[in-house]
Amino acid sequence: MEGWGPMEGRRTDERLGTADVAAATGYSVQQVRDLEARGVIAPAHRAANGYRRFSALHVRDLSAYRDLAAAVGPVPARRTMRVIRTAPRDEAAALVGSLHAGLVREREEALAARDALLAIRAEAGSEAASEAGPPERDAMTITELSGALGVRASTLRFWERSGLLAPERVATRAGSARRYPLGAIREARIVAALRSAGYRIPDVRRAVAALRGLHGAEEPLDALEARVGAIAERTLALLRAGTVLGAIIGEGTRRG
């Protein structure tokens, strides 16, 4: 690959047409044009006849964009490719770092949710073996649930204020009372399991959110295992893109 021209301030190997770039990257000709217009790749040089002329760096950057989009999604990927070309070096590097941190958080959430389900499964097995568990019912009051979980009613109210539980409200002569249907009971048991395992409130909140996102899944554990595997693949894609992202940041610094 040729280097920077000493006088022109641009690449000296701009010989590829739009169709060449499309063939090399797997994108269509129109997609290449659209991605250039969106700032995913640097503007192509225009020849005297008005045709676009791309370099090998455009092919490199589009290949990196494909991995980046697989890792974090097309919209964040497009924004990242635009920003790192113009932002100060520290801001561009921090943006790329935040993408890695986001995947780490997603993995931690999935693992916490998986651990919670495993804890509930183990607890259910223990209760079945001892026949000492709380009776099955469609709903519980706050007093019944606190007794079943071995926590104070005030703890359940705190979890509710923290966004970990969402009991129903039913009318009573005194006003209203909390009612915990089966879904809320399940979430309360998960929260209790995670808290007893040392998870902090923000971590529990993310785990509960992840489990709520699995609503309707027949096999939540399988779904969580699949999610952990998918996050690993996305992380690898981000790592593949990372070398090129670092190069783009460096090239912007040299041009600045």
RORO-494248 format. One record per residue (C-alpha): residue number from 0; residue in three letters; chain; z, y negated, x negated. Coordinates in steps of 0.25 Angstrom, whole numbers, plus 5000, padded with zeros to 4 digits. Layout:
@resi: NUM | resn: Ala | chain: A | z: Z | y: Y | x: X
...
***
This chain:
@resi: 0 | resn: Met | chain: A | z: 5000 | y: 5000 | x: 5000
@resi: 1 | resn: Glu | chain: A | z: 4996 | y: 4987 | x: 4994
@resi: 2 | resn: Gly | chain: A | z: 5006 | y: 4975 | x: 4992
@resi: 3 | resn: Trp | chain: A | z: 5007 | y: 4961 | x: 4996
@resi: 4 | resn: Gly | chain: A | z: 4995 | y: 4952 | x: 4992
@resi: 5 | resn: Pro | chain: A | z: 5000 | y: 4942 | x: 4981
@resi: 6 | resn: Met | chain: A | z: 4994 | y: 4930 | x: 4989
@resi: 7 | resn: Glu | chain: A | z: 4991 | y: 4934 | x: 5003
@resi: 8 | resn: Gly | chain: A | z: 5006 | y: 4937 | x: 5007
@resi: 9 | resn: Arg | chain: A | z: 5001 | y: 4949 | x: 5015
@resi: 10 | resn: Arg | chain: A | z: 4998 | y: 4963 | x: 5013
@resi: 11 | resn: Thr | chain: A | z: 4984 | y: 4966 | x: 5006
@resi: 12 | resn: Asp | chain: A | z: 4981 | y: 4979 | x: 5013
@resi: 13 | resn: Glu | chain: A | z: 4979 | y: 4974 | x: 5027
@resi: 14 | resn: Arg | chain: A | z: 4967 | y: 4983 | x: 5029
@resi: 15 | resn: Leu | chain: A | z: 4971 | y: 4992 | x: 5041
@resi: 16 | resn: Gly | chain: A | z: 4965 | y: 4989 | x: 5055
@resi: 17 | resn: Thr | chain: A | z: 4973 | y: 4991 | x: 5068
@resi: 18 | resn: Ala | chain: A | z: 4967 | y: 5004 | x: 5070
@resi: 19 | resn: Asp | chain: A | z: 4971 | y: 5009 | x: 5056
@resi: 20 | resn: Val | chain: A | z: 4985 | y: 5005 | x: 5059
@resi: 21 | resn: Ala | chain: A | z: 4985 | y: 5012 | x: 5072
@resi: 22 | resn: Ala | chain: A | z: 4980 | y: 5025 | x: 5066
@resi: 23 | resn: Ala | chain: A | z: 4990 | y: 5024 | x: 5055
@resi: 24 | resn: Thr | chain: A | z: 5002 | y: 5022 | x: 5064
@resi: 25 | resn: Gly | chain: A | z: 4999 | y: 5029 | x: 5077
@resi: 26 | resn: Tyr | chain: A | z: 4999 | y: 5016 | x: 5085
@resi: 27 | resn: Ser | chain: A | z: 4987 | y: 5012 | x: 5093
@resi: 28 | resn: Val | chain: A | z: 4979 | y: 5000 | x: 5089
@resi: 29 | resn: Gln | chain: A | z: 4985 | y: 4992 | x: 5101
@resi: 30 | resn: Gln | chain: A | z: 4999 | y: 4996 | x: 5097
@resi: 31 | resn: Val | chain: A | z: 4997 | y: 4991 | x: 5083
@resi: 32 | resn: Arg | chain: A | z: 4992 | y: 4978 | x: 5088
@resi: 33 | resn: Asp | chain: A | z: 5004 | y: 4977 | x: 5097
@resi: 34 | resn: Leu | chain: A | z: 5014 | y: 4980 | x: 5087
@resi: 35 | resn: Glu | chain: A | z: 5008 | y: 4970 | x: 5077
@resi: 36 | resn: Ala | chain: A | z: 5009 | y: 4959 | x: 5089
@resi: 37 | resn: Arg | chain: A | z: 5023 | y: 4963 | x: 5091
@resi: 38 | resn: Gly | chain: A | z: 5027 | y: 4961 | x: 5076
@resi: 39 | resn: Val | chain: A | z: 5030 | y: 4976 | x: 5073
@resi: 40 | resn: Ile | chain: A | z: 5020 | y: 4974 | x: 5061
@resi: 41 | resn: Ala | chain: A | z: 5016 | y: 4962 | x: 5054
@resi: 42 | resn: Pro | chain: A | z: 5004 | y: 4955 | x: 5059
@resi: 43 | resn: Ala | chain: A | z: 4991 | y: 4961 | x: 5054
@resi: 44 | resn: His | chain: A | z: 4982 | y: 4953 | x: 5045
@resi: 45 | resn: Arg | chain: A | z: 4969 | y: 4948 | x: 5052
@resi: 46 | resn: Ala | chain: A | z: 4956 | y: 4951 | x: 5045
@resi: 47 | resn: Ala | chain: A | z: 4945 | y: 4941 | x: 5046
@resi: 48 | resn: Asn | chain: A | z: 4939 | y: 4948 | x: 5058
@resi: 49 | resn: Gly | chain: A | z: 4952 | y: 4947 | x: 5065
@resi: 50 | resn: Tyr | chain: A | z: 4956 | y: 4962 | x: 5064
@resi: 51 | resn: Arg | chain: A | z: 4970 | y: 4966 | x: 5061
@resi: 52 | resn: Arg | chain: A | z: 4972 | y: 4971 | x: 5047
@resi: 53 | resn: Phe | chain: A | z: 4985 | y: 4979 | x: 5044
@resi: 54 | resn: Ser | chain: A | z: 4991 | y: 4984 | x: 5032
@resi: 55 | resn: Ala | chain: A | z: 4998 | y: 4997 | x: 5028
@resi: 56 | resn: Leu | chain: A | z: 5011 | y: 4990 | x: 5031
@resi: 57 | resn: His | chain: A | z: 5008 | y: 4988 | x: 5046
@resi: 58 | resn: Val | chain: A | z: 5006 | y: 5003 | x: 5046
@resi: 59 | resn: Arg | chain: A | z: 5019 | y: 5005 | x: 5039
@resi: 60 | resn: Asp | chain: A | z: 5026 | y: 4995 | x: 5049
@resi: 61 | resn: Leu | chain: A | z: 5020 | y: 5002 | x: 5061
@resi: 62 | resn: Ser | chain: A | z: 5025 | y: 5015 | x: 5057
@resi: 63 | resn: Ala | chain: A | z: 5039 | y: 5010 | x: 5055
@resi: 64 | resn: Tyr | chain: A | z: 5039 | y: 5003 | x: 5068
@resi: 65 | resn: Arg | chain: A | z: 5036 | y: 5017 | x: 5075
@resi: 66 | resn: Asp | chain: A | z: 5048 | y: 5023 | x: 5068
@resi: 67 | resn: Leu | chain: A | z: 5056 | y: 5010 | x: 5072
@resi: 68 | resn: Ala | chain: A | z: 5052 | y: 5011 | x: 5086
@resi: 69 | resn: Ala | chain: A | z: 5056 | y: 5026 | x: 5087
@resi: 70 | resn: Ala | chain: A | z: 5069 | y: 5022 | x: 5081
@resi: 71 | resn: Val | chain: A | z: 5074 | y: 5010 | x: 5089
@resi: 72 | resn: Gly | chain: A | z: 5063 | y: 5008 | x: 5100
@resi: 73 | resn: Pro | chain: A | z: 5050 | y: 5000 | x: 5100
@resi: 74 | resn: Val | chain: A | z: 5056 | y: 4986 | x: 5105
@resi: 75 | resn: Pro | chain: A | z: 5067 | y: 4986 | x: 5094
@resi: 76 | resn: Ala | chain: A | z: 5057 | y: 4991 | x: 5084
@resi: 77 | resn: Arg | chain: A | z: 5047 | y: 4980 | x: 5087
@resi: 78 | resn: Arg | chain: A | z: 5058 | y: 4970 | x: 5085
@resi: 79 | resn: Thr | chain: A | z: 5063 | y: 4975 | x: 5072
@resi: 80 | resn: Met | chain: A | z: 5049 | y: 4976 | x: 5066
@resi: 81 | resn: Arg | chain: A | z: 5047 | y: 4961 | x: 5070
@resi: 82 | resn: Val | chain: A | z: 5060 | y: 4956 | x: 5066
@resi: 83 | resn: Ile | chain: A | z: 5061 | y: 4962 | x: 5052
@resi: 84 | resn: Arg | chain: A | z: 5048 | y: 4955 | x: 5048
@resi: 85 | resn: Thr | chain: A | z: 5054 | y: 4941 | x: 5050
@resi: 86 | resn: Ala | chain: A | z: 5069 | y: 4942 | x: 5050
@resi: 87 | resn: Pro | chain: A | z: 5077 | y: 4939 | x: 5038
@resi: 88 | resn: Arg | chain: A | z: 5079 | y: 4952 | x: 5029
@resi: 89 | resn: Asp | chain: A | z: 5094 | y: 4954 | x: 5033
@resi: 90 | resn: Glu | chain: A | z: 5091 | y: 4952 | x: 5048
@resi: 91 | resn: Ala | chain: A | z: 5079 | y: 4962 | x: 5047
@resi: 92 | resn: Ala | chain: A | z: 5087 | y: 4972 | x: 5040
@resi: 93 | resn: Ala | chain: A | z: 5099 | y: 4971 | x: 5050
@resi: 94 | resn: Leu | chain: A | z: 5089 | y: 4973 | x: 5061
@resi: 95 | resn: Val | chain: A | z: 5085 | y: 4986 | x: 5055
@resi: 96 | resn: Gly | chain: A | z: 5099 | y: 4990 | x: 5052
@resi: 97 | resn: Ser | chain: A | z: 5103 | y: 4988 | x: 5067
@resi: 98 | resn: Leu | chain: A | z: 5092 | y: 4998 | x: 5071
@resi: 99 | resn: His | chain: A | z: 5099 | y: 5008 | x: 5063
@resi: 100 | resn: Ala | chain: A | z: 5113 | y: 5004 | x: 5068
@resi: 101 | resn: Gly | chain: A | z: 5107 | y: 5006 | x: 5082
@resi: 102 | resn: Leu | chain: A | z: 5103 | y: 5020 | x: 5080
@resi: 103 | resn: Val | chain: A | z: 5117 | y: 5023 | x: 5074
@resi: 104 | resn: Arg | chain: A | z: 5124 | y: 5018 | x: 5086
@resi: 105 | resn: Glu | chain: A | z: 5115 | y: 5026 | x: 5095
@resi: 106 | resn: Arg | chain: A | z: 5118 | y: 5038 | x: 5088
@resi: 107 | resn: Glu | chain: A | z: 5133 | y: 5035 | x: 5088
@resi: 108 | resn: Glu | chain: A | z: 5132 | y: 5033 | x: 5103
@resi: 109 | resn: Ala | chain: A | z: 5125 | y: 5046 | x: 5105
@resi: 110 | resn: Leu | chain: A | z: 5135 | y: 5054 | x: 5096
@resi: 111 | resn: Ala | chain: A | z: 5147 | y: 5048 | x: 5103
@resi: 112 | resn: Ala | chain: A | z: 5141 | y: 5052 | x: 5117
@resi: 113 | resn: Arg | chain: A | z: 5138 | y: 5066 | x: 5112
@resi: 114 | resn: Asp | chain: A | z: 5152 | y: 5067 | x: 5106
@resi: 115 | resn: Ala | chain: A | z: 5158 | y: 5062 | x: 5120
@resi: 116 | resn: Leu | chain: A | z: 5150 | y: 5073 | x: 5127
@resi: 117 | resn: Leu | chain: A | z: 5154 | y: 5084 | x: 5118
@resi: 118 | resn: Ala | chain: A | z: 5169 | y: 5079 | x: 5119
@resi: 119 | resn: Ile | chain: A | z: 5168 | y: 5080 | x: 5134
@resi: 120 | resn: Arg | chain: A | z: 5161 | y: 5093 | x: 5134
@resi: 121 | resn: Ala | chain: A | z: 5172 | y: 5099 | x: 5125
@resi: 122 | resn: Glu | chain: A | z: 5183 | y: 5093 | x: 5134
@resi: 123 | resn: Ala | chain: A | z: 5176 | y: 5099 | x: 5146
@resi: 124 | resn: Gly | chain: A | z: 5176 | y: 5112 | x: 5139
@resi: 125 | resn: Ser | chain: A | z: 5191 | y: 5111 | x: 5136
@resi: 126 | resn: Glu | chain: A | z: 5194 | y: 5107 | x: 5150
@resi: 127 | resn: Ala | chain: A | z: 5186 | y: 5119 | x: 5156
@resi: 128 | resn: Ala | chain: A | z: 5193 | y: 5129 | x: 5146
@resi: 129 | resn: Ser | chain: A | z: 5207 | y: 5124 | x: 5149
@resi: 130 | resn: Glu | chain: A | z: 5204 | y: 5120 | x: 5164
@resi: 131 | resn: Ala | chain: A | z: 5213 | y: 5108 | x: 5161
@resi: 132 | resn: Gly | chain: A | z: 5203 | y: 5097 | x: 5163
@resi: 133 | resn: Pro | chain: A | z: 5203 | y: 5087 | x: 5174
@resi: 134 | resn: Pro | chain: A | z: 5197 | y: 5092 | x: 5187
@resi: 135 | resn: Glu | chain: A | z: 5182 | y: 5089 | x: 5190
@resi: 136 | resn: Arg | chain: A | z: 5181 | y: 5078 | x: 5200
@resi: 137 | resn: Asp | chain: A | z: 5170 | y: 5068 | x: 5205
@resi: 138 | resn: Ala | chain: A | z: 5178 | y: 5056 | x: 5201
@resi: 139 | resn: Met | chain: A | z: 5192 | y: 5052 | x: 5195
@resi: 140 | resn: Thr | chain: A | z: 5201 | y: 5040 | x: 5196
@resi: 141 | resn: Ile | chain: A | z: 5205 | y: 5032 | x: 5184
@resi: 142 | resn: Thr | chain: A | z: 5219 | y: 5039 | x: 5184
@resi: 143 | resn: Glu | chain: A | z: 5212 | y: 5053 | x: 5185
@resi: 144 | resn: Leu | chain: A | z: 5202 | y: 5050 | x: 5174
@resi: 145 | resn: Ser | chain: A | z: 5213 | y: 5044 | x: 5165
@resi: 146 | resn: Gly | chain: A | z: 5221 | y: 5057 | x: 5167
@resi: 147 | resn: Ala | chain: A | z: 5209 | y: 5066 | x: 5165
@resi: 148 | resn: Leu | chain: A | z: 5206 | y: 5059 | x: 5152
@resi: 149 | resn: Gly | chain: A | z: 5220 | y: 5057 | x: 5147
@resi: 150 | resn: Val | chain: A | z: 5218 | y: 5042 | x: 5146
@resi: 151 | resn: Arg | chain: A | z: 5224 | y: 5030 | x: 5152
@resi: 152 | resn: Ala | chain: A | z: 5218 | y: 5023 | x: 5165
@resi: 153 | resn: Ser | chain: A | z: 5218 | y: 5010 | x: 5157
@resi: 154 | resn: Thr | chain: A | z: 5209 | y: 5017 | x: 5146
@resi: 155 | resn: Leu | chain: A | z: 5199 | y: 5021 | x: 5157
@resi: 156 | resn: Arg | chain: A | z: 5199 | y: 5006 | x: 5161
@resi: 157 | resn: Phe | chain: A | z: 5197 | y: 5002 | x: 5147
@resi: 158 | resn: Trp | chain: A | z: 5185 | y: 5011 | x: 5145
@resi: 159 | resn: Glu | chain: A | z: 5179 | y: 5006 | x: 5158
@resi: 160 | resn: Arg | chain: A | z: 5181 | y: 4991 | x: 5153
@resi: 161 | resn: Ser | chain: A | z: 5174 | y: 4996 | x: 5140
@resi: 162 | resn: Gly | chain: A | z: 5162 | y: 5001 | x: 5147
@resi: 163 | resn: Leu | chain: A | z: 5165 | y: 5016 | x: 5145
@resi: 164 | resn: Leu | chain: A | z: 5168 | y: 5020 | x: 5159
@resi: 165 | resn: Ala | chain: A | z: 5162 | y: 5015 | x: 5172
@resi: 166 | resn: Pro | chain: A | z: 5171 | y: 5021 | x: 5184
@resi: 167 | resn: Glu | chain: A | z: 5167 | y: 5018 | x: 5198
@resi: 168 | resn: Arg | chain: A | z: 5176 | y: 5009 | x: 5207
@resi: 169 | resn: Val | chain: A | z: 5180 | y: 5013 | x: 5220
@resi: 170 | resn: Ala | chain: A | z: 5187 | y: 5005 | x: 5231
@resi: 171 | resn: Thr | chain: A | z: 5202 | y: 5008 | x: 5234
@resi: 172 | resn: Arg | chain: A | z: 5212 | y: 5001 | x: 5243
@resi: 173 | resn: Ala | chain: A | z: 5217 | y: 4994 | x: 5231
@resi: 174 | resn: Gly | chain: A | z: 5203 | y: 4989 | x: 5227
@resi: 175 | resn: Ser | chain: A | z: 5196 | y: 4999 | x: 5218
@resi: 176 | resn: Ala | chain: A | z: 5198 | y: 5010 | x: 5208
@resi: 177 | resn: Arg | chain: A | z: 5190 | y: 5017 | x: 5197
@resi: 178 | resn: Arg | chain: A | z: 5183 | y: 5030 | x: 5200
@resi: 179 | resn: Tyr | chain: A | z: 5177 | y: 5039 | x: 5189
@resi: 180 | resn: Pro | chain: A | z: 5166 | y: 5047 | x: 5194
@resi: 181 | resn: Leu | chain: A | z: 5161 | y: 5059 | x: 5185
@resi: 182 | resn: Gly | chain: A | z: 5152 | y: 5051 | x: 5176
@resi: 183 | resn: Ala | chain: A | z: 5164 | y: 5041 | x: 5173
@resi: 184 | resn: Ile | chain: A | z: 5173 | y: 5053 | x: 5171
@resi: 185 | resn: Arg | chain: A | z: 5163 | y: 5059 | x: 5161
@resi: 186 | resn: Glu | chain: A | z: 5162 | y: 5045 | x: 5154
@resi: 187 | resn: Ala | chain: A | z: 5177 | y: 5044 | x: 5153
@resi: 188 | resn: Arg | chain: A | z: 5178 | y: 5057 | x: 5147
@resi: 189 | resn: Ile | chain: A | z: 5168 | y: 5054 | x: 5137
@resi: 190 | resn: Val | chain: A | z: 5175 | y: 5040 | x: 5134
@resi: 191 | resn: Ala | chain: A | z: 5188 | y: 5047 | x: 5132
@resi: 192 | resn: Ala | chain: A | z: 5182 | y: 5058 | x: 5123
@resi: 193 | resn: Leu | chain: A | z: 5175 | y: 5047 | x: 5114
@resi: 194 | resn: Arg | chain: A | z: 5188 | y: 5038 | x: 5113
@resi: 195 | resn: Ser | chain: A | z: 5196 | y: 5050 | x: 5110
@resi: 196 | resn: Ala | chain: A | z: 5186 | y: 5053 | x: 5098
@resi: 197 | resn: Gly | chain: A | z: 5188 | y: 5039 | x: 5093
@resi: 198 | resn: Tyr | chain: A | z: 5176 | y: 5032 | x: 5098
@resi: 199 | resn: Arg | chain: A | z: 5177 | y: 5017 | x: 5100
@resi: 200 | resn: Ile | chain: A | z: 5174 | y: 5010 | x: 5113
@resi: 201 | resn: Pro | chain: A | z: 5160 | y: 5005 | x: 5109
@resi: 202 | resn: Asp | chain: A | z: 5157 | y: 5019 | x: 5104
@resi: 203 | resn: Val | chain: A | z: 5161 | y: 5025 | x: 5117
@resi: 204 | resn: Arg | chain: A | z: 5154 | y: 5015 | x: 5125
@resi: 205 | resn: Arg | chain: A | z: 5141 | y: 5018 | x: 5118
@resi: 206 | resn: Ala | chain: A | z: 5143 | y: 5033 | x: 5120
@resi: 207 | resn: Val | chain: A | z: 5146 | y: 5032 | x: 5134
@resi: 208 | resn: Ala | chain: A | z: 5133 | y: 5023 | x: 5136
@resi: 209 | resn: Ala | chain: A | z: 5125 | y: 5034 | x: 5128
@resi: 210 | resn: Leu | chain: A | z: 5130 | y: 5045 | x: 5138
@resi: 211 | resn: Arg | chain: A | z: 5127 | y: 5036 | x: 5150
@resi: 212 | resn: Gly | chain: A | z: 5113 | y: 5035 | x: 5145
@resi: 213 | resn: Leu | chain: A | z: 5112 | y: 5050 | x: 5146
@resi: 214 | resn: His | chain: A | z: 5115 | y: 5050 | x: 5161
@resi: 215 | resn: Gly | chain: A | z: 5107 | y: 5061 | x: 5167
@resi: 216 | resn: Ala | chain: A | z: 5105 | y: 5069 | x: 5155
@resi: 217 | resn: Glu | chain: A | z: 5108 | y: 5084 | x: 5157
@resi: 218 | resn: Glu | chain: A | z: 5112 | y: 5087 | x: 5143
@resi: 219 | resn: Pro | chain: A | z: 5119 | y: 5074 | x: 5138
@resi: 220 | resn: Leu | chain: A | z: 5123 | y: 5081 | x: 5125
@resi: 221 | resn: Asp | chain: A | z: 5109 | y: 5085 | x: 5122
@resi: 222 | resn: Ala | chain: A | z: 5104 | y: 5071 | x: 5126
@resi: 223 | resn: Leu | chain: A | z: 5114 | y: 5065 | x: 5116
@resi: 224 | resn: Glu | chain: A | z: 5110 | y: 5075 | x: 5105
@resi: 225 | resn: Ala | chain: A | z: 5095 | y: 5071 | x: 5107
@resi: 226 | resn: Arg | chain: A | z: 5099 | y: 5057 | x: 5106
@resi: 227 | resn: Val | chain: A | z: 5106 | y: 5059 | x: 5093
@resi: 228 | resn: Gly | chain: A | z: 5093 | y: 5066 | x: 5088
@resi: 229 | resn: Ala | chain: A | z: 5084 | y: 5055 | x: 5093
@resi: 230 | resn: Ile | chain: A | z: 5093 | y: 5044 | x: 5086
@resi: 231 | resn: Ala | chain: A | z: 5091 | y: 5052 | x: 5073
@resi: 232 | resn: Glu | chain: A | z: 5076 | y: 5052 | x: 5075
@resi: 233 | resn: Arg | chain: A | z: 5076 | y: 5037 | x: 5078
@resi: 234 | resn: Thr | chain: A | z: 5085 | y: 5034 | x: 5066
@resi: 235 | resn: Leu | chain: A | z: 5075 | y: 5042 | x: 5057
@resi: 236 | resn: Ala | chain: A | z: 5064 | y: 5033 | x: 5063
@resi: 237 | resn: Leu | chain: A | z: 5072 | y: 5021 | x: 5060
@resi: 238 | resn: Leu | chain: A | z: 5074 | y: 5025 | x: 5045
@resi: 239 | resn: Arg | chain: A | z: 5059 | y: 5028 | x: 5044
@resi: 240 | resn: Ala | chain: A | z: 5056 | y: 5014 | x: 5049
@resi: 241 | resn: Gly | chain: A | z: 5067 | y: 5008 | x: 5040
@resi: 242 | resn: Thr | chain: A | z: 5059 | y: 5008 | x: 5027
@resi: 243 | resn: Val | chain: A | z: 5048 | y: 5000 | x: 5033
@resi: 244 | resn: Leu | chain: A | z: 5057 | y: 4991 | x: 5040
@resi: 245 | resn: Gly | chain: A | z: 5064 | y: 4988 | x: 5027
@resi: 246 | resn: Ala | chain: A | z: 5051 | y: 4985 | x: 5020
@resi: 247 | resn: Ile | chain: A | z: 5047 | y: 4976 | x: 5031
@resi: 248 | resn: Ile | chain: A | z: 5060 | y: 4968 | x: 5029
@resi: 249 | resn: Gly | chain: A | z: 5057 | y: 4967 | x: 5014
@resi: 250 | resn: Glu | chain: A | z: 5043 | y: 4963 | x: 5016
@resi: 251 | resn: Gly | chain: A | z: 5047 | y: 4952 | x: 5025
@resi: 252 | resn: Thr | chain: A | z: 5057 | y: 4947 | x: 5015
@resi: 253 | resn: Arg | chain: A | z: 5046 | y: 4947 | x: 5004
@resi: 254 | resn: Arg | chain: A | z: 5037 | y: 4939 | x: 5013
@resi: 255 | resn: Gly | chain: A | z: 5048 | y: 4929 | x: 5017
***
